[in-house]
Structures are given as C-alpha cells and as structure tokens.
Amino acid sequence: MDAPGARRSHVVATPRGGGVAIVVAVVPVLAWMAWQSAESRMLALAAMSGLVLVAGVGWLDDHRPQSAALRLLVHVAAATLLAMGMAATGAALWWCACVWLLAVGLVNVWNFMDGIDGLATTQAILVGAGALLLAGASALPVALVAACTGFLPFNAPRARIFLGDVGSGSLGYLIACLFAWMPAEAMAEQWLLALLLAAFMIDATLTLLSRMLRGEPWWQAHVQHLYQRLVQRGASHMQVTLAYAVATLFAVAVLHVLEGRPLAIIIGVVSAWYLSAAAIWFILRAGLDAGTGRQG
C-alpha cells in the first residue's frame, strides 16, 4: 500500500505495483519477436532480460524500499544488456552507447514523473503512438500502447492502483527499447521520437538540476516537479495529466508534419521545441514560486 504523506500527491492509501501487468503483457511479445526474427533475436532477448531486471528491482522496491545504489546498478545492467543486444545485431557502437544512456535515463525519468494519476501511462501511450507513426504496426510499440491502454482505466481518472516502481521503471525501459530498434542511420526518426519525450525530460531534468543547485538530497522522493506543484496549487490530477497529454499530442502532430523533411529542419524544430518547453517550465515555476513566496 502507498500511504499518503508529505512526499506524496495522493490523499488515500492506494495499492501499488499494478504496473507488473504491463510487464506480464509485454514479455511474451518480446519472446515472440525473438522467435520470429533471427536477425533481431539477440536484441529481443536482451530487451526481454533487461525488462525483467528493471521490473524485478522495482517490484522489490514496491514491497520493501531498496537502496538507490542497488536500483541504479540494476538499471545500468539492464541498459548494458540492451546495448549488447544492439551490438549483436550489428548496430553502430556510438548508437549503442546513446541508447545505453537513454535506457538508464528514461527508467529514472519515468519513475520521477509517476506521481499523479494517469500521467506516466498516458505519456507512454503517446510515445508508443508516435513510434507507430514512424515505424508502422511493429510489435513492440503495439504491445506498449495496448498494455498501457489496458492498465489506464485502473489508474485514471481516479487511481484504484498505482503503477509502482515495477511499472514506471519498466515503461521508461520499454521506451528506450523503441529507440534500440531504430537503425543508427535513421537519425530523422530518432530526433522525431525524441520530440515526444520533451514534457517529461524537461520537467525531470530541470527539477533535478534545481534540487542539486540548492544542495538538496536530489535522490530522495519529493514533490517539487512542475506537475506536482500544479496539483499543490489546486489543479486536479486529471487536469494536469490532460495538460501534459495535450502538449505531447501536439508534439505527435508536429512529428507527423515533419516526417520526410530534411534532417536539418527536423533538428532545428526539435531543438526549438525543447527550448520552448524549458522556457514554459521556468515561467510556470516562477509563477508558482511567487504565489507561495518560495524561491527556486
């Protein structure tokens, strides 16, 4: 049970760990992908093994808190498996390194951003939908979207069960896996999919940096993300979740418009999108801080 507290955004004790259902749904799909394609078999097996590792340490943490060092060690091991699977399929080493970094980062970003009803799940659905636009009806994004859509009614508009670390970390890892299946030369698609991560990446990164600059224990649970501050100021969970969903849905539309455009234009638009998201974050945080008389 996840009890309410000063570092929580909910007010009713709620069971957690429901995200294990998403893992149970996706693991057989990865096994099927390994069986179907000899070319990507090692990548699918590596992704499946890494997913089990991330989900496993998350499941343990949901029941009895584990140390941050242990969790990070397991996340690094899972990311390394994914990168090794990519290398086994002939992927360029620089791209394997990029996805390794993405995997470690996204596991934790999705964990950081899983603090209100429906937020982490809806964002994963939209990222999966964007991957479907880029790659067609491939098995992994279909499984991701389907599993999250099946879980969402239990998590929103009012959560009856939470994803837990087993779910949030696994979603971040699966989104990194979407990048792992992209060839190194598909740089336009890589940038376009990264466009859909902006809402989460900006909020998680800038909040983390602000906590570091203030000398706070940044690795501990807190309620300082923009989405959490908005809830504290009176917005409902669904209002905030829908606001983030609208921003990412708009990014999906931009992705669709940019498909087939020159890489330089895509990079320029994505960079401008992230800069705009950062500016909005600072403006909203400044307004929230002014309203509470708080600095930073």
N, C-alpha and C positions, 0 to 999 in steps of 0.2 A: 504494500500500500504506500502511496505517495502522500504523506501528510502535508497539510498547509504549513506555511512558515514564512519567515521574513525573506527567504531567498526563493520563494515560490510565487507564481502568479495565479494560483487557484486557491479556492477557499473551502473546498470539500475534499476529504480524503478519497483518493481515487486509485484503483489498481493500476499498476504499470507493468510493462513487459509485453503488451499486446502486439508489438512490432515483430515478435517471433513468428506471427502468422505470415507476414510478408516474406520472411526468410524461408519458411517452410514452403511457400508457394514458388519462390524463385530458384531455389537449389535444384529441384528436378528439371527445370528449364535449362539451367547451365549444364546439367548432366546430359540432357537430350542434345544440346548443342555440341558437346564433346563427342557424343556417339555419331552424330550426323555428319560432322565435318572433320576429316583427318587433318586438313590444313590448319584449322584453328583449335584442334583438340587440346593441345597443351595450354593454350590461353584460357579456354573454357574451364579446364580442370584447375588451373591456378586461380582463376577468379572464384570458382566454387570453394576451393580450400581457404582462400583469403576471407571470403564472406563468412564462412563458418567460424574462423578465428575471431573476426570482429564481432560477430553476433554472440559468440561464446563468452568473450570477456565482458560484453555489455550485459548479457544475461546474469553473469556472476555479480556484476556491479549493481544491477537492479535489486538483487536479493541481499547482498552484503557489500557495502562500498569497498572498492579496491583502490589501491594507490594510483595516483596519476602516472607515476613512473611505469608501473606494470601495464596500465592501459596503453600508454604511448608505445611501449616495447612491442605489444601485440599488434598495434596498428602499423608500426614500422615493418614487422614481419609479414603482415598481410599485404602491404604495399610492395614489399620486395618480391613476394610470390607473384603478384600481378605483373611486375616489371620483368621478372624472369620468364613468365609465360609469354609476354610480348616478344622478348628477345628470341625465344624458341621458335616463334613464327617468322622470324626474320626482320622484325621491326628495328628501325634505326635506334642506336643506343641513346642518342640525345632525346628522342621521343619517349623511350622507356623511362629515362630519368625525369622527364616532365610529368609523366603520368604517375610515377612513384611519388613525386612531391604533391601532385593533386590528390592522390589517394589519402595520404597522411593528413593533408589539409582539410579535405571535404568530410572525412569521417568526423573530425572535430568541429568543423563549421556547422554541420547538420545537428550535431549534439548541442552546440551552443544555442542554436536557433530553435530548438524544440522546447519552447517554454509556454506556449499558449495553444489552445485547441485548434487543431487542423492545420497549423502553419507549415510544419515540416513536410506533412504529407501532400498538401496541395502544391507546394513548390516542387516536390519530386515528380508529381504528375505532370506539371507544366514543362519541366525539363525533359521528361520522357517523351512528351508530345512533340517538343522541338526536335528531339533526336529522330522521331518517326518522320517528321517532315524532311529531315536531311537524308535519312537512310532508307525510307520506306518501311514496310511492315516487317522489320527484322525482329527476331525472337526476344532479345534482351529488353529493348525499350517497351515492347508489347507487354512482356511479363511485369516490368516495373510499373507501368501505368495500370495494368489490370489488378495487380496485388494491392497497390495503394488505393485504388478506387474501391476495392472490396473492403479495405480497412476503414476508409474515411467516415462512413456513417456511424461507426462506433466512437469516433474521435471528434466529431463536429456535427451540428453546431454546439452541442454540449457534450464534453468528453465523458463517456462511461468507462473508458480505459485509455491509458496513455501508451504511446509507442515504447517508452523506456529507452535506455541506452542500447538495448538489443535491437531496437527498431531504428532509432535516429542514426546511430553509427553505421548500420547496415545500408541505410538509404544513401548516406554520403559515399560509402564504398561502391555501391552499385552505380552511382552517377559517375564516379571515376572510371568504372568499367566501360561506360558508354564511350569515353574518350579512348580507352585502351583498344577498342575495336576499330577505331579510325586509323587509316594508314598515315604514316608520317608526312607524306606529300599532300594530304588533304588539309592544307593549312586554312583554307577558307572555311571549311566545315568546322574545324577546331575553334576558330575565332567566333563563328556564329553560335556554336553551342555554349561557349563561354559567356556570350551575351546574356544568356538566361540565368546565369549564376549571380548577376550583379547585385540584386537586392540582398541576398544572403551574404555574399562576400564583403560588400561594403559595410553592412551593419556589424558583422562579426569582426572584421579586421580593424575598423576604426574604434569600436568599443574596446577591443583587446589592447590596442595601442594607447588609448586614453587611460586605461587602468594601469598599464606599465609606466606611463609618464607620471602618474600620481603615486607610484610606488606601492600600489595595492597588490595583494596576492592574486594575480590575474588567473591562476589555475583553479581557483575556488569558484563554487557556484555563486551567482549574483543575479540582480535584476536591473542591470544597467544598460542592456541593449535597447535600441530605439523602440523596438516593438513592445518591450516590457515597460518602458517609460510611458508609452502611449496608453497602455492599459492602466497604469497607475494614475494617470491623469483623467480617467473616466471612460475611455473608449472600451467597448466590449471586445472580447476575444474575436468574435466574428467580424467586427468592423475592421480590426487591424489585419486579420488574416485575409479578408477580401481586398483590403488596400494593397497588401503585398502581392496578392494574386493578380490584381488589375495591372500593377506595374510589370509583372513578369509576363502576363498575357500580351501586353503591349509590346514587350520585347520579342515574343513569339511572332507577332505580326511584322515587326521590323526584320526579324530573321527571314521570314518568307519573302519580303520585298527585296532583301539583299542577296538572295540566292542567285548565283550566276554572275554577280557583279565582280569587277576586278578586285584582287586581294587588297590592294592599297586602299580602296574605298571602304571595304569591309573593316580593315584595321582602324581606319580613321573614325568610322561610325561607332565601333565598339569602344574605342578609347574615349570618345566624346561621351558615350553613354555612361561609362564608369565615372568619368569626371563629373557629369551632371548628377549622378546618384550620390556621389560623395558630397557635392555642394548641397543637395537637398538634405542629406543626413546632418550636416553641420547647421543648416538653417533651422531644422526641426529641433535638434538638440539644444541650440541656443534659445529657442522659444520655450522649450520645456524647462530649461535651467532657470531662465528669467522668471518663469511662472512660479517656481519653487524656491527662488532665492539661492539656488545651488550653483556652484562653479564646476565646469568640466563635464 
